[in-house]
Structure formats: C-alpha cells, structure tokens
Amino acid sequence: MALKQPRQVIKLLVLCILAAFMNWLFSSFIRNFLGVPLFLDTVFTAAVAFAAGLVPGIIVAVLGWLVPCLFWGFNFFVICSITEVLLICALKPAAANIPDFASKEKITAYYTGLAAKLMLLYILCAITISVLGGVIDYISQLFLEIHSDYFSVDDIFKPGLIMNNFPTLAVNILSRIPVNIVDRFIVISGGYLISRGLIKLTSK
C-alpha cells in the first residue's frame, strides 16, 4: 500500500498535466482548425473532476490558466473553471455497477436517472458560468480597466444587446448564455464520457 499510494499520486499529477494540455489542444483545434466559435477549453477539466474528484479537477483548472498568466498576468476567468469543478463534484452522478443479470427496467431507470442528473448539472453550469463570466468581465473592464485585445465568441451577441439599451452587466451576462448553452453541453457530456475511461486508467 505504501508503494501504491505515491504511485497513484504521481499518476494523478501526470493525468492533470496531460488534461490541461489536452484542454488547450482540443480548444485550439476546434476554434483555429475547424473554425467553430466555442470555448470548449474545460472538457478535460470536467473529465478529471468526474473521474478523480475535487483536488485533481482544480489542479487541471489552474494549470490551464497558468501559462497564459505567466505571459499576460493573472486572469480572473480561472474562477469560472474552478466553479465548474465545484459544481461537477457537488452534483455528479454516483458511480454504480449494474450487474449483467439486472432487469431491463433497472437498467432503463439507471440511465434515465443518469441523464437527468447530467442534464441538471449542464443547465446549472451554463447559467452559473454565464453569470459569473459576465460579472468578472464587467468588473474587469469597469473597475480594473482590463480590456480584452482579442475577439471572443460572446462578442457576436453584444452589439444587438447594446443597441437595445441593455445595461453593461446584463450585456456581458446575456451574451454568454447562447454560447454556454452549446459549450457546456459538450463539456459536461463529453467530460463525463471521457471520465469513464479515466476511471479505468487510474484504478490500475
């Protein structure tokens, strides 16, 4: 056991580093190669949170922002990634082993409950990250005078909201909702599916 525990810790640390790298690789591929205007930069953060829990999930979330922070300073949007990990760990479905001899009714009930829990988690993440991201953006621009130098996908929706005289805070929040409705669905569902493989990998 004494030999297995450090090995598990090292395995988890390597997994966290790889997950942070895969977040960057996947997100860059989606935006730059496929041209899909989504963030999708926390799929593997979600996967690690589902599979390994709170601390590894937060480590991946922080690592994902660490390199950009070294070049461009601290980015408050890391709070969104950490919050997403907290939500996943608080609301993720409990692991269950369904025996081969289980009835169709039990199997159907299990997967129906699983889908419902993931759907609830997805909705809460989409709303929470939209509100939190909008508040961070608002505070950063208004009080900290931090302005983004690059185009973000939520900028697509801002002109229409501004033309309809929405307050700045509301613009920052509402412009994120259409993006996160799609983005968080892929993050939560994709992260959960990936986590099934990670559980098998880390348990060896």
BABA-164297 format. One record per residue: x, z, y of N, C-alpha, C in turn; residue number from 1. Coordinates in steps of 0.2 Angstrom, whole numbers. Layout:
{nu X, nw Z, nv Y, cau X, caw Z, cav Y, cu X, cw Z, cv Y, seq NUM}
...
***
This chain:
{nu 4, nw 0, nv -6, cau 0, caw 0, cav 0, cu 4, cw 0, cv 6, seq 1}
{nu 10, nw 4, nv 6, cau 14, caw 4, cav 12, cu 18, cw -3, cv 13, seq 2}
{nu 18, nw -6, nv 8, cau 21, caw -13, cav 9, cu 16, cw -18, cv 11, seq 3}
{nu 10, nw -17, nv 9, cau 5, caw -22, cav 10, cu 2, cw -21, cv 18, seq 4}
{nu 2, nw -15, nv 20, cau 0, caw -14, cav 27, cu 4, cw -18, cv 32, seq 5}
{nu 10, nw -17, nv 33, cau 14, caw -21, cav 38, cu 14, cw -28, cv 37, seq 6}
{nu 13, nw -30, nv 30, cau 12, caw -37, cav 29, cu 6, cw -40, cv 32, seq 7}
{nu 0, nw -36, nv 31, cau -6, caw -38, cav 34, cu -6, cw -38, cv 42, seq 8}
{nu -2, nw -33, nv 45, cau -2, caw -33, cav 52, cu 2, cw -40, cv 55, seq 9}
{nu 8, nw -41, nv 51, cau 11, caw -47, cav 53, cu 7, cw -54, cv 52, seq 10}
{nu 3, nw -54, nv 47, cau -1, caw -59, cav 45, cu -6, cw -60, cv 51, seq 11}
{nu -9, nw -54, nv 53, cau -14, caw -55, cav 58, cu -11, cw -57, cv 65, seq 12}
{nu -5, nw -55, nv 67, cau -2, caw -57, cav 73, cu 0, cw -64, cv 73, seq 13}
{nu 2, nw -67, nv 67, cau 3, caw -74, cav 66, cu -3, cw -78, cv 67, seq 14}
{nu -8, nw -75, nv 64, cau -15, caw -78, cav 65, cu -17, cw -78, cv 72, seq 15}
{nu -16, nw -73, nv 76, cau -18, caw -73, cav 83, cu -15, cw -78, cv 87, seq 16}
{nu -8, nw -78, nv 86, cau -4, caw -83, cav 89, cu -6, cw -90, cv 88, seq 17}
{nu -7, nw -92, nv 82, cau -10, caw -98, cav 80, cu -17, cw -100, cv 82, seq 18}
{nu -21, nw -95, nv 82, cau -28, caw -96, cav 85, cu -28, cw -97, cv 93, seq 19}
{nu -23, nw -94, nv 96, cau -23, caw -95, cav 103, cu -20, cw -102, cv 105, seq 20}
{nu -15, nw -105, nv 101, cau -13, caw -111, cav 101, cu -18, cw -117, cv 99, seq 21}
{nu -22, nw -115, nv 94, cau -27, caw -120, cav 92, cu -33, cw -120, cv 97, seq 22}
{nu -34, nw -115, nv 101, cau -39, caw -115, cav 106, cu -37, cw -120, cv 111, seq 23}
{nu -30, nw -120, nv 113, cau -28, caw -124, cav 118, cu -28, cw -132, cv 116, seq 24}
{nu -26, nw -132, nv 109, cau -25, caw -139, cav 106, cu -32, cw -142, cv 106, seq 25}
{nu -37, nw -138, nv 103, cau -44, caw -141, cav 102, cu -47, cw -143, cv 109, seq 26}
{nu -46, nw -138, nv 114, cau -49, caw -139, cav 120, cu -46, cw -145, cv 124, seq 27}
{nu -40, nw -146, nv 123, cau -36, caw -152, cav 127, cu -38, cw -158, cv 123, seq 28}
{nu -39, nw -158, nv 117, cau -41, caw -164, cav 113, cu -48, cw -166, cv 115, seq 29}
{nu -53, nw -161, nv 115, cau -60, caw -163, cav 117, cu -60, cw -166, cv 124, seq 30}
{nu -57, nw -163, nv 129, cau -58, caw -165, cav 136, cu -53, cw -171, cv 138, seq 31}
{nu -47, nw -171, nv 136, cau -42, caw -176, cav 138, cu -43, cw -182, cv 133, seq 32}
{nu -44, nw -181, nv 127, cau -44, caw -187, cav 122, cu -51, cw -190, cv 121, seq 33}
{nu -55, nw -185, nv 120, cau -62, caw -188, cav 119, cu -66, cw -188, cv 125, seq 34}
{nu -64, nw -185, nv 130, cau -67, caw -185, cav 137, cu -74, cw -182, cv 137, seq 35}
{nu -75, nw -177, nv 133, cau -81, caw -173, cav 133, cu -80, cw -167, cv 138, seq 36}
{nu -85, nw -167, nv 143, cau -84, caw -162, cav 148, cu -87, cw -155, cv 146, seq 37}
{nu -83, nw -152, nv 142, cau -85, caw -145, cav 140, cu -78, cw -141, cv 140, seq 38}
{nu -79, nw -134, nv 140, cau -73, caw -130, cav 140, cu -70, cw -129, cv 133, seq 39}
{nu -74, nw -126, nv 128, cau -73, caw -126, cav 121, cu -66, cw -123, cv 120, seq 40}
{nu -64, nw -118, nv 124, cau -57, caw -115, cav 123, cu -57, cw -108, cv 120, seq 41}
{nu -63, nw -106, nv 117, cau -63, caw -100, cav 113, cu -66, cw -100, cv 106, seq 42}
{nu -66, nw -106, nv 103, cau -68, caw -107, cav 97, cu -65, cw -103, cv 92, seq 43}
{nu -58, nw -103, nv 92, cau -54, caw -99, cav 88, cu -53, cw -92, cv 89, seq 44}
{nu -55, nw -90, nv 96, cau -55, caw -83, cav 98, cu -61, cw -80, cv 94, seq 45}
{nu -67, nw -84, nv 94, cau -73, caw -82, cav 91, cu -72, cw -81, cv 83, seq 46}
{nu -68, nw -86, nv 81, cau -67, caw -86, cav 73, cu -63, cw -80, cv 71, seq 47}
{nu -58, nw -78, nv 75, cau -54, caw -72, cav 74, cu -58, cw -66, cv 75, seq 48}
{nu -62, nw -65, nv 80, cau -67, caw -60, cav 81, cu -72, cw -59, cv 75, seq 49}
{nu -75, nw -64, nv 73, cau -79, caw -64, cav 67, cu -76, cw -61, cv 61, seq 50}
{nu -70, nw -64, nv 60, cau -66, caw -63, cav 54, cu -62, cw -56, cv 54, seq 51}
{nu -59, nw -54, nv 59, cau -54, caw -49, cav 59, cu -56, cw -43, cv 64, seq 52}
{nu -61, nw -44, nv 68, cau -63, caw -39, cav 72, cu -61, cw -39, cv 79, seq 53}
{nu -62, nw -33, nv 83, cau -61, caw -32, cav 90, cu -54, cw -33, cv 92, seq 54}
{nu -49, nw -29, nv 90, cau -42, caw -30, cav 92, cu -39, cw -37, cv 92, seq 55}
{nu -39, nw -39, nv 86, cau -37, caw -46, cav 85, cu -40, cw -51, cv 89, seq 56}
{nu -47, nw -51, nv 90, cau -50, caw -55, cav 95, cu -48, cw -55, cv 102, seq 57}
{nu -47, nw -49, nv 104, cau -45, caw -48, cav 111, cu -38, cw -50, cv 112, seq 58}
{nu -34, nw -49, nv 107, cau -27, caw -52, cav 107, cu -27, cw -59, cv 108, seq 59}
{nu -31, nw -63, nv 104, cau -31, caw -70, cav 105, cu -34, cw -72, cv 112, seq 60}
{nu -39, nw -68, nv 114, cau -42, caw -70, cav 121, cu -36, cw -69, cv 126, seq 61}
{nu -32, nw -64, nv 126, cau -27, caw -63, cav 131, cu -22, cw -68, cv 130, seq 62}
{nu -20, nw -69, nv 124, cau -14, caw -74, cav 123, cu -16, cw -81, cv 126, seq 63}
{nu -23, nw -83, nv 125, cau -25, caw -89, cav 128, cu -24, cw -90, cv 135, seq 64}
{nu -24, nw -84, nv 139, cau -23, caw -85, cav 146, cu -16, cw -83, cv 148, seq 65}
{nu -12, nw -80, nv 144, cau -5, caw -78, cav 145, cu -1, cw -83, cv 149, seq 66}
{nu 0, nw -89, nv 145, cau 5, caw -94, cav 148, cu 2, cw -97, cv 154, seq 67}
{nu -4, nw -98, nv 155, cau -6, caw -100, cav 162, cu -5, cw -95, cv 168, seq 68}
{nu -6, nw -89, nv 166, cau -4, caw -83, cav 171, cu 3, cw -83, cv 173, seq 69}
{nu 7, nw -85, nv 168, cau 15, caw -85, cav 170, cu 16, cw -90, cv 175, seq 70}
{nu 12, nw -95, nv 175, cau 14, caw -101, cav 180, cu 10, cw -100, cv 186, seq 71}
{nu 3, nw -98, nv 185, cau -1, caw -99, cav 191, cu -4, cw -92, cv 193, seq 72}
{nu -2, nw -87, nv 190, cau -4, caw -80, cav 192, cu -10, cw -78, cv 188, seq 73}
{nu -12, nw -72, nv 188, cau -17, caw -69, cav 184, cu -24, cw -72, cv 185, seq 74}
{nu -27, nw -74, nv 180, cau -34, caw -77, cav 180, cu -39, cw -73, cv 178, seq 75}
{nu -44, nw -71, nv 182, cau -49, caw -66, cav 181, cu -54, cw -69, cv 175, seq 76}
{nu -54, nw -75, nv 174, cau -59, caw -78, cav 169, cu -57, cw -75, cv 162, seq 77}
{nu -51, nw -72, nv 161, cau -49, caw -69, cav 154, cu -55, cw -64, cv 153, seq 78}
{nu -58, nw -61, nv 158, cau -63, caw -56, cav 157, cu -69, cw -59, cv 153, seq 79}
{nu -70, nw -66, nv 154, cau -76, caw -69, cav 151, cu -74, cw -69, cv 143, seq 80}
{nu -68, nw -71, nv 142, cau -66, caw -72, cav 135, cu -66, cw -65, cv 131, seq 81}
{nu -64, nw -60, nv 134, cau -64, caw -53, cav 132, cu -71, cw -51, cv 131, seq 82}
{nu -76, nw -52, nv 135, cau -83, caw -50, cav 135, cu -86, cw -54, cv 129, seq 83}
{nu -84, nw -60, nv 128, cau -87, caw -64, cav 122, cu -85, cw -61, cv 116, seq 84}
{nu -79, nw -58, nv 115, cau -76, caw -55, cav 109, cu -80, cw -48, cv 108, seq 85}
{nu -81, nw -45, nv 113, cau -85, caw -39, cav 113, cu -92, cw -40, cv 110, seq 86}
{nu -95, nw -45, nv 113, cau -102, caw -47, cav 111, cu -102, cw -49, cv 103, seq 87}
{nu -97, nw -53, nv 101, cau -97, caw -55, cav 94, cu -96, cw -49, cv 90, seq 88}
{nu -92, nw -45, nv 91, cau -90, caw -39, cav 87, cu -96, cw -34, cv 87, seq 89}
{nu -100, nw -34, nv 92, cau -106, caw -29, cav 93, cu -112, cw -32, cv 89, seq 90}
{nu -112, nw -39, nv 89, cau -119, caw -42, cav 86, cu -117, cw -46, cv 80, seq 91}
{nu -111, nw -47, nv 78, cau -110, caw -52, cav 72, cu -114, cw -49, cv 66, seq 92}
{nu -116, nw -54, nv 62, cau -120, caw -53, cav 56, cu -115, cw -49, cv 51, seq 93}
{nu -118, nw -44, nv 47, cau -114, caw -40, cav 42, cu -112, cw -45, cv 36, seq 94}
{nu -106, nw -44, nv 34, cau -104, caw -48, cav 28, cu -108, cw -46, cv 22, seq 95}
{nu -110, nw -51, nv 18, cau -114, caw -50, cav 12, cu -112, cw -55, cv 7, seq 96}
{nu -112, nw -52, nv 1, cau -110, caw -56, cav -5, cu -117, cw -57, cv -9, seq 97}
{nu -119, nw -63, nv -9, cau -125, caw -65, cav -13, cu -123, cw -67, cv -20, seq 98}
{nu -126, nw -63, nv -25, cau -124, caw -64, cav -32, cu -127, cw -71, cv -34, seq 99}
{nu -124, nw -74, nv -39, cau -126, caw -81, cav -42, cu -133, cw -80, cv -44, seq 100}
{nu -135, nw -75, nv -47, cau -142, caw -74, cav -50, cu -147, cw -72, cv -45, seq 101}
{nu -146, nw -72, nv -39, cau -151, caw -70, cav -34, cu -156, cw -75, cv -33, seq 102}
{nu -162, nw -73, nv -32, cau -168, caw -77, cav -32, cu -168, cw -82, cv -26, seq 103}
{nu -171, nw -87, nv -26, cau -171, caw -92, cav -20, cu -174, cw -88, cv -14, seq 104}
{nu -179, nw -84, nv -15, cau -182, caw -80, cav -9, cu -177, cw -76, cv -6, seq 105}
{nu -173, nw -73, nv -10, cau -167, caw -68, cav -7, cu -162, cw -72, cv -3, seq 106}
{nu -160, nw -78, nv -6, cau -155, caw -82, cav -3, cu -158, cw -85, cv 4, seq 107}
{nu -165, nw -88, nv 3, cau -168, caw -90, cav 9, cu -168, cw -85, cv 15, seq 108}
{nu -170, nw -79, nv 13, cau -171, caw -73, cav 18, cu -164, cw -72, cv 21, seq 109}
{nu -159, nw -72, nv 17, cau -152, caw -70, cav 19, cu -150, cw -75, cv 25, seq 110}
{nu -151, nw -82, nv 23, cau -148, caw -87, cav 28, cu -153, cw -87, cv 34, seq 111}
{nu -159, nw -86, nv 33, cau -164, caw -86, cav 39, cu -162, cw -80, cv 44, seq 112}
{nu -160, nw -74, nv 41, cau -158, caw -69, cav 45, cu -151, cw -70, cv 48, seq 113}
{nu -147, nw -73, nv 44, cau -140, caw -75, cav 47, cu -141, cw -80, cv 53, seq 114}
{nu -145, nw -85, nv 52, cau -146, caw -90, cav 58, cu -149, cw -87, cv 64, seq 115}
{nu -154, nw -82, nv 63, cau -157, caw -78, cav 68, cu -152, cw -74, cv 72, seq 116}
{nu -148, nw -71, nv 68, cau -143, caw -66, cav 72, cu -138, cw -71, cv 76, seq 117}
{nu -136, nw -76, nv 73, cau -131, caw -81, cav 76, cu -134, cw -84, cv 82, seq 118}
{nu -141, nw -85, nv 82, cau -144, caw -88, cav 87, cu -145, cw -83, cv 93, seq 119}
{nu -147, nw -77, nv 91, cau -147, caw -72, cav 97, cu -140, cw -71, cv 100, seq 120}
{nu -135, nw -71, nv 96, cau -128, caw -70, cav 99, cu -126, cw -76, cv 103, seq 121}
{nu -128, nw -82, nv 101, cau -127, caw -88, cav 105, cu -130, cw -87, cv 112, seq 122}
{nu -137, nw -86, nv 112, cau -141, caw -85, cav 118, cu -138, cw -80, cv 123, seq 123}
{nu -136, nw -74, nv 120, cau -133, caw -69, cav 124, cu -127, cw -71, cv 127, seq 124}
{nu -122, nw -74, nv 123, cau -116, caw -76, cav 125, cu -117, cw -82, cv 131, seq 125}
{nu -121, nw -86, nv 130, cau -122, caw -92, cav 135, cu -124, cw -89, cv 142, seq 126}
{nu -129, nw -84, nv 141, cau -132, caw -81, cav 148, cu -126, cw -76, cv 151, seq 127}
{nu -123, nw -72, nv 147, cau -118, caw -67, cav 149, cu -112, cw -71, cv 152, seq 128}
{nu -110, nw -76, nv 149, cau -104, caw -79, cav 151, cu -105, cw -83, cv 158, seq 129}
{nu -111, nw -86, nv 158, cau -113, caw -89, cav 164, cu -114, cw -85, cv 170, seq 130}
{nu -117, nw -79, nv 169, cau -117, caw -74, cav 175, cu -111, cw -71, cv 176, seq 131}
{nu -107, nw -69, nv 171, cau -100, caw -66, cav 173, cu -95, cw -71, cv 176, seq 132}
{nu -95, nw -77, nv 173, cau -91, caw -83, cav 176, cu -93, cw -84, cv 183, seq 133}
{nu -99, nw -84, nv 184, cau -102, caw -86, cav 191, cu -100, cw -80, cv 196, seq 134}
{nu -100, nw -74, nv 194, cau -99, caw -68, cav 198, cu -91, cw -68, cv 200, seq 135}
{nu -87, nw -70, nv 194, cau -80, caw -70, cav 195, cu -78, cw -76, cv 200, seq 136}
{nu -81, nw -81, nv 199, cau -80, caw -87, cav 204, cu -81, cw -85, cv 211, seq 137}
{nu -87, nw -82, nv 212, cau -90, caw -80, cav 218, cu -85, cw -75, cv 222, seq 138}
{nu -83, nw -70, nv 218, cau -79, caw -65, cav 221, cu -72, cw -68, cv 222, seq 139}
{nu -69, nw -72, nv 218, cau -63, caw -75, cav 219, cu -62, cw -79, cv 225, seq 140}
{nu -67, nw -83, nv 226, cau -67, caw -88, cav 232, cu -69, cw -84, cv 239, seq 141}
{nu -74, nw -79, nv 238, cau -76, caw -76, cav 245, cu -71, cw -70, cv 247, seq 142}
{nu -69, nw -66, nv 242, cau -65, caw -60, cav 244, cu -58, cw -61, cv 243, seq 143}
{nu -56, nw -64, nv 237, cau -49, caw -65, cav 236, cu -46, cw -72, cv 238, seq 144}
{nu -50, nw -76, nv 241, cau -48, caw -83, cav 243, cu -44, cw -87, cv 238, seq 145}
{nu -47, nw -86, nv 232, cau -43, caw -90, cav 227, cu -48, cw -96, cv 225, seq 146}
{nu -45, nw -102, nv 226, cau -49, caw -108, cav 226, cu -46, cw -113, cv 220, seq 147}
{nu -50, nw -115, nv 216, cau -48, caw -120, cav 211, cu -45, cw -126, cv 213, seq 148}
{nu -40, nw -129, nv 211, cau -37, caw -135, cav 213, cu -39, cw -141, cv 208, seq 149}
{nu -42, nw -139, nv 203, cau -44, caw -144, cav 198, cu -52, cw -145, cv 197, seq 150}
{nu -54, nw -150, nv 195, cau -61, caw -151, cav 193, cu -63, cw -148, cv 187, seq 151}
{nu -69, nw -144, nv 188, cau -72, caw -141, cav 182, cu -78, cw -144, cv 180, seq 152}
{nu -81, nw -143, nv 174, cau -87, caw -147, cav 172, cu -93, cw -144, cv 176, seq 153}
{nu -93, nw -138, nv 177, cau -98, caw -135, cav 181, cu -99, cw -138, cv 188, seq 154}
{nu -94, nw -141, nv 191, cau -94, caw -144, cav 197, cu -99, cw -149, cv 198, seq 155}
{nu -101, nw -152, nv 192, cau -105, caw -158, cav 192, cu -112, cw -156, cv 195, seq 156}
{nu -114, nw -150, nv 193, cau -121, caw -147, cav 195, cu -121, cw -144, cv 201, seq 157}
{nu -116, nw -142, nv 204, cau -116, caw -138, cav 211, cu -118, cw -142, cv 217, seq 158}
{nu -117, nw -148, nv 218, cau -119, caw -152, cav 224, cu -127, cw -152, cv 224, seq 159}
{nu -130, nw -153, nv 219, cau -138, caw -153, cav 219, cu -141, cw -146, cv 220, seq 160}
{nu -138, nw -141, nv 218, cau -140, caw -134, cav 219, cu -139, cw -132, cv 227, seq 161}
{nu -133, nw -135, nv 229, cau -131, caw -133, cav 236, cu -136, cw -137, cv 241, seq 162}
{nu -138, nw -143, nv 239, cau -142, caw -147, cav 243, cu -149, cw -144, cv 243, seq 163}
{nu -151, nw -140, nv 238, cau -157, caw -137, cav 238, cu -157, cw -129, cv 241, seq 164}
{nu -152, nw -128, nv 244, cau -151, caw -122, cav 248, cu -151, cw -116, cv 244, seq 165}
{nu -148, nw -116, nv 238, cau -147, caw -110, cav 234, cu -141, cw -106, cv 236, seq 166}
{nu -141, nw -100, nv 236, cau -136, caw -95, cav 238, cu -130, cw -97, cv 234, seq 167}
{nu -124, nw -96, nv 237, cau -117, caw -97, cav 234, cu -117, cw -94, cv 227, seq 168}
{nu -119, nw -88, nv 226, cau -118, caw -84, cav 220, cu -123, cw -87, cv 215, seq 169}
{nu -129, nw -89, nv 217, cau -133, caw -92, cav 212, cu -131, cw -99, cv 210, seq 170}
{nu -128, nw -103, nv 215, cau -125, caw -109, cav 213, cu -119, cw -109, cv 207, seq 171}
{nu -115, nw -104, nv 208, cau -110, caw -103, cav 204, cu -112, cw -101, cv 197, seq 172}
{nu -118, nw -97, nv 197, cau -121, caw -95, cav 190, cu -125, cw -100, cv 187, seq 173}
{nu -129, nw -103, nv 191, cau -134, caw -108, cav 188, cu -130, cw -115, cv 186, seq 174}
{nu -125, nw -116, nv 189, cau -121, caw -122, cav 187, cu -117, cw -122, cv 181, seq 175}
{nu -116, nw -116, nv 178, cau -113, caw -114, cav 172, cu -118, cw -114, cv 166, seq 176}
{nu -124, nw -113, nv 167, cau -129, caw -112, cav 162, cu -130, cw -119, cv 158, seq 177}
{nu -130, nw -125, nv 161, cau -131, caw -131, cav 156, cu -125, cw -132, cv 152, seq 178}
{nu -119, nw -130, nv 155, cau -113, caw -131, cav 151, cu -112, cw -126, cv 145, seq 179}
{nu -114, nw -120, nv 147, cau -113, caw -115, cav 142, cu -118, cw -115, cv 136, seq 180}
{nu -124, nw -118, nv 138, cau -129, caw -119, cav 133, cu -126, cw -124, cv 127, seq 181}
{nu -123, nw -129, nv 129, cau -119, caw -133, cav 124, cu -113, cw -130, cv 121, seq 182}
{nu -109, nw -127, nv 126, cau -102, caw -125, cav 124, cu -102, cw -119, cv 120, seq 183}
{nu -107, nw -114, nv 121, cau -107, caw -108, cav 117, cu -110, cw -109, cv 111, seq 184}
{nu -114, nw -114, nv 110, cau -117, caw -115, cav 103, cu -112, cw -118, cv 99, seq 185}
{nu -107, nw -122, nv 101, cau -102, caw -124, cav 97, cu -97, cw -119, cv 96, seq 186}
{nu -95, nw -115, nv 101, cau -91, caw -109, cav 100, cu -93, cw -104, cv 95, seq 187}
{nu -100, nw -102, nv 95, cau -102, caw -97, cav 91, cu -103, cw -100, cv 84, seq 188}
{nu -106, nw -105, nv 83, cau -107, caw -108, cav 76, cu -101, cw -111, cv 73, seq 189}
{nu -97, nw -114, nv 77, cau -90, caw -116, cav 74, cu -86, cw -110, cv 73, seq 190}
{nu -86, nw -105, nv 77, cau -81, caw -100, cav 76, cu -83, cw -96, cv 70, seq 191}
{nu -90, nw -95, nv 69, cau -92, caw -92, cav 63, cu -90, cw -96, cv 56, seq 192}
{nu -91, nw -102, nv 56, cau -89, caw -106, cav 50, cu -82, cw -106, cv 49, seq 193}
{nu -78, nw -106, nv 54, cau -71, caw -106, cav 53, cu -69, cw -99, cv 51, seq 194}
{nu -72, nw -94, nv 53, cau -71, caw -87, cav 51, cu -72, cw -86, cv 43, seq 195}
{nu -76, nw -90, nv 40, cau -77, caw -89, cav 33, cu -71, cw -90, cv 29, seq 196}
{nu -67, nw -96, nv 32, cau -61, caw -97, cav 29, cu -55, cw -92, cv 30, seq 197}
{nu -55, nw -90, nv 37, cau -50, caw -85, cav 39, cu -51, cw -78, cv 35, seq 198}
{nu -57, nw -76, nv 33, cau -58, caw -70, cav 29, cu -54, cw -71, cv 22, seq 199}
{nu -55, nw -76, nv 19, cau -52, caw -78, cav 13, cu -44, cw -78, cv 14, seq 200}
{nu -42, nw -81, nv 19, cau -35, caw -81, cav 20, cu -32, cw -74, cv 21, seq 201}
{nu -35, nw -70, nv 26, cau -32, caw -64, cav 27, cu -33, cw -58, cv 22, seq 202}
{nu -37, nw -60, nv 17, cau -38, caw -55, cav 12, cu -34, cw -55, cv 6, seq 203}
{nu -30, nw -61, nv 6, cau -25, caw -62, cav 1, cu -19, cw -57, cv 2, seq 204}
***
